[in-house]
Amino acid sequence: MSRRDQLIPLYAADIREKFGQDPDMELLRAVAIGLGPAIYNHDSARVSGSDPAELETVRRNFLIGKLGLPDNEALMAAIREVLETYGASQRNKYRVVVYYMLTRHFGKESVYL
């Protein structure tokens, strides 16, 4: 079993526990693959909700760059909503889970599937 295959169940568990949703495993796997080796590095595998530069990176590189969304106020509001639902006390906010939830939020599953 690959390291990615070991991590995906952790991401799925977070989606179930923190967001109360059954994850689309095909989409979750595609998001994990899309992040490449970043999922294996402790720092890059997580999103810091308290770092404005990190939130800006998610907005610019993922929402605008990857998903092709137009730049507007709704992007940062969606990021904050996902992070708030994930939980302020939750230290390990997995990037895969955050990107998965943002992809679902904006209905951009077609980028991955």
Order of alpha helices (4+ residues) and beta strands (2+ residues): alpha-alpha-alpha-alpha-alpha
